[in-house]
Amino acid sequence: MTMLKLANLSLFILFPVAWFAPLLRAGLLPLFALDEISTITAVQALWRADIFLALLVTFLAIFAPIIKVVATTLIHFGVLSRQVLPTLEILGKLAMADVFLIAIYIVAAKGVGVGRIETAWGLYLFTTCVLGSMLITHLTKRKLL
């Protein structure tokens, strides 16, 4: 159980790094430099363009994962009942929906063929954090039940 606690606590550092890390690089013409887009810069741009989508992405990418990590930590230290584990599994799936949303945008943008998009290391870090959090919750559930 100690390894699960440490792995979960590491997500308090890894998620914020993933939010500021470049998810993708995008540009209009192949000869010019590509702009890096992170979760934070994307959310900032969305607040100016589409408030509903900004709220959705903010919840899926930032609030759902960190609420899940906080709740899992509270379970690990005996402060929160393990009966909330099914709810935490749902939060993990919602956070994973953000990864799929980003992937769909990348595929759609590449299909249009107007510019150039490349995935960056932040997308892989964020995906690893979400999957790791889901695994931690699953293993916690197996150990406690």
Chimera marker file (.cmm) of the C-alpha trace (Angstrom):
<marker_set name="trace">
<marker id="1" x="0.000" y="0.000" z="0.000" r="1" g="1" b="0" radius="0.5"/>
<marker id="2" x="2.965" y="2.332" z="0.581" r="1" g="1" b="0" radius="0.5"/>
<marker id="3" x="3.892" y="2.212" z="-3.118" r="1" g="1" b="0" radius="0.5"/>
<marker id="4" x="0.309" y="3.122" z="-4.071" r="1" g="1" b="0" radius="0.5"/>
<marker id="5" x="0.411" y="6.083" z="-1.678" r="1" g="1" b="0" radius="0.5"/>
<marker id="6" x="3.717" y="7.307" z="-3.115" r="1" g="1" b="0" radius="0.5"/>
<marker id="7" x="2.551" y="6.825" z="-6.699" r="1" g="1" b="0" radius="0.5"/>
<marker id="8" x="-0.641" y="8.740" z="-5.972" r="1" g="1" b="0" radius="0.5"/>
<marker id="9" x="1.226" y="11.544" z="-4.164" r="1" g="1" b="0" radius="0.5"/>
<marker id="10" x="3.577" y="11.874" z="-7.162" r="1" g="1" b="0" radius="0.5"/>
<marker id="11" x="0.546" y="12.842" z="-9.248" r="1" g="1" b="0" radius="0.5"/>
<marker id="12" x="0.312" y="16.075" z="-7.225" r="1" g="1" b="0" radius="0.5"/>
<marker id="13" x="3.538" y="17.063" z="-9.001" r="1" g="1" b="0" radius="0.5"/>
<marker id="14" x="3.072" y="15.326" z="-12.349" r="1" g="1" b="0" radius="0.5"/>
<marker id="15" x="-0.403" y="16.655" z="-13.194" r="1" g="1" b="0" radius="0.5"/>
<marker id="16" x="0.576" y="20.352" z="-12.915" r="1" g="1" b="0" radius="0.5"/>
<marker id="17" x="3.687" y="19.664" z="-15.013" r="1" g="1" b="0" radius="0.5"/>
<marker id="18" x="1.451" y="18.006" z="-17.619" r="1" g="1" b="0" radius="0.5"/>
<marker id="19" x="-0.934" y="20.988" z="-17.634" r="1" g="1" b="0" radius="0.5"/>
<marker id="20" x="1.869" y="23.383" z="-18.544" r="1" g="1" b="0" radius="0.5"/>
<marker id="21" x="3.762" y="21.003" z="-20.835" r="1" g="1" b="0" radius="0.5"/>
<marker id="22" x="3.232" y="21.251" z="-24.603" r="1" g="1" b="0" radius="0.5"/>
<marker id="23" x="0.445" y="18.919" z="-25.746" r="1" g="1" b="0" radius="0.5"/>
<marker id="24" x="0.961" y="19.640" z="-29.397" r="1" g="1" b="0" radius="0.5"/>
<marker id="25" x="2.688" y="21.939" z="-31.818" r="1" g="1" b="0" radius="0.5"/>
<marker id="26" x="0.602" y="23.617" z="-34.484" r="1" g="1" b="0" radius="0.5"/>
<marker id="27" x="1.361" y="25.905" z="-37.389" r="1" g="1" b="0" radius="0.5"/>
<marker id="28" x="-0.180" y="27.097" z="-40.599" r="1" g="1" b="0" radius="0.5"/>
<marker id="29" x="2.663" y="26.623" z="-43.015" r="1" g="1" b="0" radius="0.5"/>
<marker id="30" x="5.280" y="23.863" z="-42.968" r="1" g="1" b="0" radius="0.5"/>
<marker id="31" x="8.228" y="26.249" z="-43.275" r="1" g="1" b="0" radius="0.5"/>
<marker id="32" x="7.455" y="28.383" z="-40.216" r="1" g="1" b="0" radius="0.5"/>
<marker id="33" x="7.964" y="27.566" z="-36.546" r="1" g="1" b="0" radius="0.5"/>
<marker id="34" x="5.184" y="25.755" z="-34.772" r="1" g="1" b="0" radius="0.5"/>
<marker id="35" x="3.352" y="27.212" z="-31.765" r="1" g="1" b="0" radius="0.5"/>
<marker id="36" x="3.272" y="25.005" z="-28.691" r="1" g="1" b="0" radius="0.5"/>
<marker id="37" x="-0.124" y="24.491" z="-27.090" r="1" g="1" b="0" radius="0.5"/>
<marker id="38" x="-0.477" y="23.307" z="-23.503" r="1" g="1" b="0" radius="0.5"/>
<marker id="39" x="-3.607" y="22.538" z="-21.518" r="1" g="1" b="0" radius="0.5"/>
<marker id="40" x="-3.333" y="25.918" z="-19.803" r="1" g="1" b="0" radius="0.5"/>
<marker id="41" x="-2.860" y="27.913" z="-23.030" r="1" g="1" b="0" radius="0.5"/>
<marker id="42" x="-5.700" y="25.975" z="-24.668" r="1" g="1" b="0" radius="0.5"/>
<marker id="43" x="-8.054" y="26.699" z="-21.778" r="1" g="1" b="0" radius="0.5"/>
<marker id="44" x="-7.067" y="30.380" z="-21.856" r="1" g="1" b="0" radius="0.5"/>
<marker id="45" x="-7.864" y="30.547" z="-25.577" r="1" g="1" b="0" radius="0.5"/>
<marker id="46" x="-11.134" y="28.691" z="-25.079" r="1" g="1" b="0" radius="0.5"/>
<marker id="47" x="-12.315" y="31.178" z="-22.432" r="1" g="1" b="0" radius="0.5"/>
<marker id="48" x="-12.149" y="33.861" z="-25.111" r="1" g="1" b="0" radius="0.5"/>
<marker id="49" x="-13.768" y="31.749" z="-27.846" r="1" g="1" b="0" radius="0.5"/>
<marker id="50" x="-16.227" y="29.242" z="-26.334" r="1" g="1" b="0" radius="0.5"/>
<marker id="51" x="-17.091" y="29.392" z="-22.644" r="1" g="1" b="0" radius="0.5"/>
<marker id="52" x="-19.005" y="26.084" z="-22.595" r="1" g="1" b="0" radius="0.5"/>
<marker id="53" x="-16.087" y="24.183" z="-24.137" r="1" g="1" b="0" radius="0.5"/>
<marker id="54" x="-13.697" y="26.023" z="-21.798" r="1" g="1" b="0" radius="0.5"/>
<marker id="55" x="-15.719" y="24.871" z="-18.780" r="1" g="1" b="0" radius="0.5"/>
<marker id="56" x="-15.815" y="21.314" z="-20.095" r="1" g="1" b="0" radius="0.5"/>
<marker id="57" x="-12.080" y="21.114" z="-20.800" r="1" g="1" b="0" radius="0.5"/>
<marker id="58" x="-11.232" y="22.827" z="-17.501" r="1" g="1" b="0" radius="0.5"/>
<marker id="59" x="-13.298" y="20.274" z="-15.603" r="1" g="1" b="0" radius="0.5"/>
<marker id="60" x="-12.053" y="17.258" z="-17.568" r="1" g="1" b="0" radius="0.5"/>
<marker id="61" x="-8.384" y="18.199" z="-17.709" r="1" g="1" b="0" radius="0.5"/>
<marker id="62" x="-7.810" y="19.995" z="-14.423" r="1" g="1" b="0" radius="0.5"/>
<marker id="63" x="-10.520" y="19.540" z="-11.814" r="1" g="1" b="0" radius="0.5"/>
<marker id="64" x="-11.510" y="15.890" z="-12.360" r="1" g="1" b="0" radius="0.5"/>
<marker id="65" x="-7.943" y="14.548" z="-12.173" r="1" g="1" b="0" radius="0.5"/>
<marker id="66" x="-6.893" y="16.579" z="-9.135" r="1" g="1" b="0" radius="0.5"/>
<marker id="67" x="-10.139" y="15.884" z="-7.235" r="1" g="1" b="0" radius="0.5"/>
<marker id="68" x="-9.535" y="12.199" z="-7.911" r="1" g="1" b="0" radius="0.5"/>
<marker id="69" x="-5.948" y="12.384" z="-6.611" r="1" g="1" b="0" radius="0.5"/>
<marker id="70" x="-7.051" y="14.285" z="-3.483" r="1" g="1" b="0" radius="0.5"/>
<marker id="71" x="-9.862" y="11.815" z="-2.774" r="1" g="1" b="0" radius="0.5"/>
<marker id="72" x="-7.585" y="8.811" z="-3.339" r="1" g="1" b="0" radius="0.5"/>
<marker id="73" x="-5.045" y="10.332" z="-0.951" r="1" g="1" b="0" radius="0.5"/>
<marker id="74" x="-7.756" y="10.780" z="1.661" r="1" g="1" b="0" radius="0.5"/>
<marker id="75" x="-8.755" y="7.129" z="1.242" r="1" g="1" b="0" radius="0.5"/>
<marker id="76" x="-5.132" y="5.995" z="1.546" r="1" g="1" b="0" radius="0.5"/>
<marker id="77" x="-4.769" y="7.853" z="4.832" r="1" g="1" b="0" radius="0.5"/>
<marker id="78" x="-8.120" y="6.670" z="6.224" r="1" g="1" b="0" radius="0.5"/>
<marker id="79" x="-9.848" y="10.052" z="6.171" r="1" g="1" b="0" radius="0.5"/>
<marker id="80" x="-12.372" y="9.215" z="3.435" r="1" g="1" b="0" radius="0.5"/>
<marker id="81" x="-14.499" y="6.085" z="3.145" r="1" g="1" b="0" radius="0.5"/>
<marker id="82" x="-13.568" y="3.541" z="0.508" r="1" g="1" b="0" radius="0.5"/>
<marker id="83" x="-17.217" y="3.606" z="-0.586" r="1" g="1" b="0" radius="0.5"/>
<marker id="84" x="-16.363" y="6.566" z="-2.831" r="1" g="1" b="0" radius="0.5"/>
<marker id="85" x="-14.058" y="4.413" z="-5.002" r="1" g="1" b="0" radius="0.5"/>
<marker id="86" x="-16.742" y="3.817" z="-7.677" r="1" g="1" b="0" radius="0.5"/>
<marker id="87" x="-17.187" y="7.592" z="-7.977" r="1" g="1" b="0" radius="0.5"/>
<marker id="88" x="-13.421" y="7.994" z="-8.345" r="1" g="1" b="0" radius="0.5"/>
<marker id="89" x="-13.434" y="5.476" z="-11.184" r="1" g="1" b="0" radius="0.5"/>
<marker id="90" x="-15.984" y="7.665" z="-12.974" r="1" g="1" b="0" radius="0.5"/>
<marker id="91" x="-13.768" y="10.735" z="-12.443" r="1" g="1" b="0" radius="0.5"/>
<marker id="92" x="-10.878" y="8.819" z="-14.000" r="1" g="1" b="0" radius="0.5"/>
<marker id="93" x="-12.952" y="8.032" z="-17.053" r="1" g="1" b="0" radius="0.5"/>
<marker id="94" x="-13.952" y="11.683" z="-17.365" r="1" g="1" b="0" radius="0.5"/>
<marker id="95" x="-10.298" y="12.730" z="-17.250" r="1" g="1" b="0" radius="0.5"/>
<marker id="96" x="-9.542" y="10.174" z="-19.957" r="1" g="1" b="0" radius="0.5"/>
<marker id="97" x="-12.283" y="11.766" z="-22.073" r="1" g="1" b="0" radius="0.5"/>
<marker id="98" x="-10.096" y="14.866" z="-22.278" r="1" g="1" b="0" radius="0.5"/>
<marker id="99" x="-7.284" y="12.802" z="-23.799" r="1" g="1" b="0" radius="0.5"/>
<marker id="100" x="-9.704" y="11.496" z="-26.421" r="1" g="1" b="0" radius="0.5"/>
<marker id="101" x="-10.983" y="15.028" z="-27.070" r="1" g="1" b="0" radius="0.5"/>
<marker id="102" x="-7.429" y="16.203" z="-27.780" r="1" g="1" b="0" radius="0.5"/>
<marker id="103" x="-6.803" y="13.191" z="-30.020" r="1" g="1" b="0" radius="0.5"/>
<marker id="104" x="-9.969" y="13.898" z="-32.009" r="1" g="1" b="0" radius="0.5"/>
<marker id="105" x="-8.898" y="17.511" z="-32.538" r="1" g="1" b="0" radius="0.5"/>
<marker id="106" x="-5.480" y="16.380" z="-33.750" r="1" g="1" b="0" radius="0.5"/>
<marker id="107" x="-6.982" y="13.884" z="-36.197" r="1" g="1" b="0" radius="0.5"/>
<marker id="108" x="-9.543" y="16.429" z="-37.436" r="1" g="1" b="0" radius="0.5"/>
<marker id="109" x="-6.927" y="19.123" z="-37.938" r="1" g="1" b="0" radius="0.5"/>
<marker id="110" x="-4.617" y="16.741" z="-39.796" r="1" g="1" b="0" radius="0.5"/>
<marker id="111" x="-7.517" y="15.657" z="-41.983" r="1" g="1" b="0" radius="0.5"/>
<marker id="112" x="-8.224" y="19.212" z="-43.074" r="1" g="1" b="0" radius="0.5"/>
<marker id="113" x="-4.646" y="19.531" z="-44.293" r="1" g="1" b="0" radius="0.5"/>
<marker id="114" x="-4.426" y="23.303" z="-43.898" r="1" g="1" b="0" radius="0.5"/>
<marker id="115" x="-1.588" y="23.385" z="-41.414" r="1" g="1" b="0" radius="0.5"/>
<marker id="116" x="0.699" y="21.105" z="-39.532" r="1" g="1" b="0" radius="0.5"/>
<marker id="117" x="0.155" y="19.511" z="-36.124" r="1" g="1" b="0" radius="0.5"/>
<marker id="118" x="2.598" y="17.404" z="-34.150" r="1" g="1" b="0" radius="0.5"/>
<marker id="119" x="1.971" y="15.759" z="-30.809" r="1" g="1" b="0" radius="0.5"/>
<marker id="120" x="4.333" y="16.789" z="-28.020" r="1" g="1" b="0" radius="0.5"/>
<marker id="121" x="5.605" y="15.161" z="-24.850" r="1" g="1" b="0" radius="0.5"/>
<marker id="122" x="2.983" y="16.807" z="-22.621" r="1" g="1" b="0" radius="0.5"/>
<marker id="123" x="0.205" y="14.794" z="-24.254" r="1" g="1" b="0" radius="0.5"/>
<marker id="124" x="2.003" y="11.579" z="-23.367" r="1" g="1" b="0" radius="0.5"/>
<marker id="125" x="2.703" y="12.797" z="-19.825" r="1" g="1" b="0" radius="0.5"/>
<marker id="126" x="-0.929" y="13.797" z="-19.283" r="1" g="1" b="0" radius="0.5"/>
<marker id="127" x="-2.144" y="10.474" z="-20.691" r="1" g="1" b="0" radius="0.5"/>
<marker id="128" x="0.299" y="8.577" z="-18.456" r="1" g="1" b="0" radius="0.5"/>
<marker id="129" x="-0.882" y="10.539" z="-15.405" r="1" g="1" b="0" radius="0.5"/>
<marker id="130" x="-4.540" y="9.793" z="-16.152" r="1" g="1" b="0" radius="0.5"/>
<marker id="131" x="-3.887" y="6.103" z="-16.803" r="1" g="1" b="0" radius="0.5"/>
<marker id="132" x="-1.654" y="5.895" z="-13.725" r="1" g="1" b="0" radius="0.5"/>
<marker id="133" x="-4.354" y="7.466" z="-11.602" r="1" g="1" b="0" radius="0.5"/>
<marker id="134" x="-6.883" y="4.976" z="-12.949" r="1" g="1" b="0" radius="0.5"/>
<marker id="135" x="-4.517" y="2.094" z="-12.153" r="1" g="1" b="0" radius="0.5"/>
<marker id="136" x="-3.881" y="3.410" z="-8.637" r="1" g="1" b="0" radius="0.5"/>
<marker id="137" x="-7.626" y="3.585" z="-7.987" r="1" g="1" b="0" radius="0.5"/>
<marker id="138" x="-8.118" y="0.067" z="-9.347" r="1" g="1" b="0" radius="0.5"/>
<marker id="139" x="-5.301" y="-1.356" z="-7.203" r="1" g="1" b="0" radius="0.5"/>
<marker id="140" x="-6.522" y="0.548" z="-4.150" r="1" g="1" b="0" radius="0.5"/>
<marker id="141" x="-9.980" y="-0.914" z="-4.639" r="1" g="1" b="0" radius="0.5"/>
<marker id="142" x="-8.539" y="-4.454" z="-4.905" r="1" g="1" b="0" radius="0.5"/>
<marker id="143" x="-6.464" y="-4.012" z="-1.738" r="1" g="1" b="0" radius="0.5"/>
<marker id="144" x="-9.267" y="-2.497" z="0.333" r="1" g="1" b="0" radius="0.5"/>
<marker id="145" x="-12.200" y="-4.659" z="-0.735" r="1" g="1" b="0" radius="0.5"/>
<link id1="1" id2="2" r="1" g="1" b="0" radius="0.2"/>
<link id1="2" id2="3" r="1" g="1" b="0" radius="0.2"/>
<link id1="3" id2="4" r="1" g="1" b="0" radius="0.2"/>
<link id1="4" id2="5" r="1" g="1" b="0" radius="0.2"/>
<link id1="5" id2="6" r="1" g="1" b="0" radius="0.2"/>
<link id1="6" id2="7" r="1" g="1" b="0" radius="0.2"/>
<link id1="7" id2="8" r="1" g="1" b="0" radius="0.2"/>
<link id1="8" id2="9" r="1" g="1" b="0" radius="0.2"/>
<link id1="9" id2="10" r="1" g="1" b="0" radius="0.2"/>
<link id1="10" id2="11" r="1" g="1" b="0" radius="0.2"/>
<link id1="11" id2="12" r="1" g="1" b="0" radius="0.2"/>
<link id1="12" id2="13" r="1" g="1" b="0" radius="0.2"/>
<link id1="13" id2="14" r="1" g="1" b="0" radius="0.2"/>
<link id1="14" id2="15" r="1" g="1" b="0" radius="0.2"/>
<link id1="15" id2="16" r="1" g="1" b="0" radius="0.2"/>
<link id1="16" id2="17" r="1" g="1" b="0" radius="0.2"/>
<link id1="17" id2="18" r="1" g="1" b="0" radius="0.2"/>
<link id1="18" id2="19" r="1" g="1" b="0" radius="0.2"/>
<link id1="19" id2="20" r="1" g="1" b="0" radius="0.2"/>
<link id1="20" id2="21" r="1" g="1" b="0" radius="0.2"/>
<link id1="21" id2="22" r="1" g="1" b="0" radius="0.2"/>
<link id1="22" id2="23" r="1" g="1" b="0" radius="0.2"/>
<link id1="23" id2="24" r="1" g="1" b="0" radius="0.2"/>
<link id1="24" id2="25" r="1" g="1" b="0" radius="0.2"/>
<link id1="25" id2="26" r="1" g="1" b="0" radius="0.2"/>
<link id1="26" id2="27" r="1" g="1" b="0" radius="0.2"/>
<link id1="27" id2="28" r="1" g="1" b="0" radius="0.2"/>
<link id1="28" id2="29" r="1" g="1" b="0" radius="0.2"/>
<link id1="29" id2="30" r="1" g="1" b="0" radius="0.2"/>
<link id1="30" id2="31" r="1" g="1" b="0" radius="0.2"/>
<link id1="31" id2="32" r="1" g="1" b="0" radius="0.2"/>
<link id1="32" id2="33" r="1" g="1" b="0" radius="0.2"/>
<link id1="33" id2="34" r="1" g="1" b="0" radius="0.2"/>
<link id1="34" id2="35" r="1" g="1" b="0" radius="0.2"/>
<link id1="35" id2="36" r="1" g="1" b="0" radius="0.2"/>
<link id1="36" id2="37" r="1" g="1" b="0" radius="0.2"/>
<link id1="37" id2="38" r="1" g="1" b="0" radius="0.2"/>
<link id1="38" id2="39" r="1" g="1" b="0" radius="0.2"/>
<link id1="39" id2="40" r="1" g="1" b="0" radius="0.2"/>
<link id1="40" id2="41" r="1" g="1" b="0" radius="0.2"/>
<link id1="41" id2="42" r="1" g="1" b="0" radius="0.2"/>
<link id1="42" id2="43" r="1" g="1" b="0" radius="0.2"/>
<link id1="43" id2="44" r="1" g="1" b="0" radius="0.2"/>
<link id1="44" id2="45" r="1" g="1" b="0" radius="0.2"/>
<link id1="45" id2="46" r="1" g="1" b="0" radius="0.2"/>
<link id1="46" id2="47" r="1" g="1" b="0" radius="0.2"/>
<link id1="47" id2="48" r="1" g="1" b="0" radius="0.2"/>
<link id1="48" id2="49" r="1" g="1" b="0" radius="0.2"/>
<link id1="49" id2="50" r="1" g="1" b="0" radius="0.2"/>
<link id1="50" id2="51" r="1" g="1" b="0" radius="0.2"/>
<link id1="51" id2="52" r="1" g="1" b="0" radius="0.2"/>
<link id1="52" id2="53" r="1" g="1" b="0" radius="0.2"/>
<link id1="53" id2="54" r="1" g="1" b="0" radius="0.2"/>
<link id1="54" id2="55" r="1" g="1" b="0" radius="0.2"/>
<link id1="55" id2="56" r="1" g="1" b="0" radius="0.2"/>
<link id1="56" id2="57" r="1" g="1" b="0" radius="0.2"/>
<link id1="57" id2="58" r="1" g="1" b="0" radius="0.2"/>
<link id1="58" id2="59" r="1" g="1" b="0" radius="0.2"/>
<link id1="59" id2="60" r="1" g="1" b="0" radius="0.2"/>
<link id1="60" id2="61" r="1" g="1" b="0" radius="0.2"/>
<link id1="61" id2="62" r="1" g="1" b="0" radius="0.2"/>
<link id1="62" id2="63" r="1" g="1" b="0" radius="0.2"/>
<link id1="63" id2="64" r="1" g="1" b="0" radius="0.2"/>
<link id1="64" id2="65" r="1" g="1" b="0" radius="0.2"/>
<link id1="65" id2="66" r="1" g="1" b="0" radius="0.2"/>
<link id1="66" id2="67" r="1" g="1" b="0" radius="0.2"/>
<link id1="67" id2="68" r="1" g="1" b="0" radius="0.2"/>
<link id1="68" id2="69" r="1" g="1" b="0" radius="0.2"/>
<link id1="69" id2="70" r="1" g="1" b="0" radius="0.2"/>
<link id1="70" id2="71" r="1" g="1" b="0" radius="0.2"/>
<link id1="71" id2="72" r="1" g="1" b="0" radius="0.2"/>
<link id1="72" id2="73" r="1" g="1" b="0" radius="0.2"/>
<link id1="73" id2="74" r="1" g="1" b="0" radius="0.2"/>
<link id1="74" id2="75" r="1" g="1" b="0" radius="0.2"/>
<link id1="75" id2="76" r="1" g="1" b="0" radius="0.2"/>
<link id1="76" id2="77" r="1" g="1" b="0" radius="0.2"/>
<link id1="77" id2="78" r="1" g="1" b="0" radius="0.2"/>
<link id1="78" id2="79" r="1" g="1" b="0" radius="0.2"/>
<link id1="79" id2="80" r="1" g="1" b="0" radius="0.2"/>
<link id1="80" id2="81" r="1" g="1" b="0" radius="0.2"/>
<link id1="81" id2="82" r="1" g="1" b="0" radius="0.2"/>
<link id1="82" id2="83" r="1" g="1" b="0" radius="0.2"/>
<link id1="83" id2="84" r="1" g="1" b="0" radius="0.2"/>
<link id1="84" id2="85" r="1" g="1" b="0" radius="0.2"/>
<link id1="85" id2="86" r="1" g="1" b="0" radius="0.2"/>
<link id1="86" id2="87" r="1" g="1" b="0" radius="0.2"/>
<link id1="87" id2="88" r="1" g="1" b="0" radius="0.2"/>
<link id1="88" id2="89" r="1" g="1" b="0" radius="0.2"/>
<link id1="89" id2="90" r="1" g="1" b="0" radius="0.2"/>
<link id1="90" id2="91" r="1" g="1" b="0" radius="0.2"/>
<link id1="91" id2="92" r="1" g="1" b="0" radius="0.2"/>
<link id1="92" id2="93" r="1" g="1" b="0" radius="0.2"/>
<link id1="93" id2="94" r="1" g="1" b="0" radius="0.2"/>
<link id1="94" id2="95" r="1" g="1" b="0" radius="0.2"/>
<link id1="95" id2="96" r="1" g="1" b="0" radius="0.2"/>
<link id1="96" id2="97" r="1" g="1" b="0" radius="0.2"/>
<link id1="97" id2="98" r="1" g="1" b="0" radius="0.2"/>
<link id1="98" id2="99" r="1" g="1" b="0" radius="0.2"/>
<link id1="99" id2="100" r="1" g="1" b="0" radius="0.2"/>
<link id1="100" id2="101" r="1" g="1" b="0" radius="0.2"/>
<link id1="101" id2="102" r="1" g="1" b="0" radius="0.2"/>
<link id1="102" id2="103" r="1" g="1" b="0" radius="0.2"/>
<link id1="103" id2="104" r="1" g="1" b="0" radius="0.2"/>
<link id1="104" id2="105" r="1" g="1" b="0" radius="0.2"/>
<link id1="105" id2="106" r="1" g="1" b="0" radius="0.2"/>
<link id1="106" id2="107" r="1" g="1" b="0" radius="0.2"/>
<link id1="107" id2="108" r="1" g="1" b="0" radius="0.2"/>
<link id1="108" id2="109" r="1" g="1" b="0" radius="0.2"/>
<link id1="109" id2="110" r="1" g="1" b="0" radius="0.2"/>
<link id1="110" id2="111" r="1" g="1" b="0" radius="0.2"/>
<link id1="111" id2="112" r="1" g="1" b="0" radius="0.2"/>
<link id1="112" id2="113" r="1" g="1" b="0" radius="0.2"/>
<link id1="113" id2="114" r="1" g="1" b="0" radius="0.2"/>
<link id1="114" id2="115" r="1" g="1" b="0" radius="0.2"/>
<link id1="115" id2="116" r="1" g="1" b="0" radius="0.2"/>
<link id1="116" id2="117" r="1" g="1" b="0" radius="0.2"/>
<link id1="117" id2="118" r="1" g="1" b="0" radius="0.2"/>
<link id1="118" id2="119" r="1" g="1" b="0" radius="0.2"/>
<link id1="119" id2="120" r="1" g="1" b="0" radius="0.2"/>
<link id1="120" id2="121" r="1" g="1" b="0" radius="0.2"/>
<link id1="121" id2="122" r="1" g="1" b="0" radius="0.2"/>
<link id1="122" id2="123" r="1" g="1" b="0" radius="0.2"/>
<link id1="123" id2="124" r="1" g="1" b="0" radius="0.2"/>
<link id1="124" id2="125" r="1" g="1" b="0" radius="0.2"/>
<link id1="125" id2="126" r="1" g="1" b="0" radius="0.2"/>
<link id1="126" id2="127" r="1" g="1" b="0" radius="0.2"/>
<link id1="127" id2="128" r="1" g="1" b="0" radius="0.2"/>
<link id1="128" id2="129" r="1" g="1" b="0" radius="0.2"/>
<link id1="129" id2="130" r="1" g="1" b="0" radius="0.2"/>
<link id1="130" id2="131" r="1" g="1" b="0" radius="0.2"/>
<link id1="131" id2="132" r="1" g="1" b="0" radius="0.2"/>
<link id1="132" id2="133" r="1" g="1" b="0" radius="0.2"/>
<link id1="133" id2="134" r="1" g="1" b="0" radius="0.2"/>
<link id1="134" id2="135" r="1" g="1" b="0" radius="0.2"/>
<link id1="135" id2="136" r="1" g="1" b="0" radius="0.2"/>
<link id1="136" id2="137" r="1" g="1" b="0" radius="0.2"/>
<link id1="137" id2="138" r="1" g="1" b="0" radius="0.2"/>
<link id1="138" id2="139" r="1" g="1" b="0" radius="0.2"/>
<link id1="139" id2="140" r="1" g="1" b="0" radius="0.2"/>
<link id1="140" id2="141" r="1" g="1" b="0" radius="0.2"/>
<link id1="141" id2="142" r="1" g="1" b="0" radius="0.2"/>
<link id1="142" id2="143" r="1" g="1" b="0" radius="0.2"/>
<link id1="143" id2="144" r="1" g="1" b="0" radius="0.2"/>
<link id1="144" id2="145" r="1" g="1" b="0" radius="0.2"/>
</marker_set>
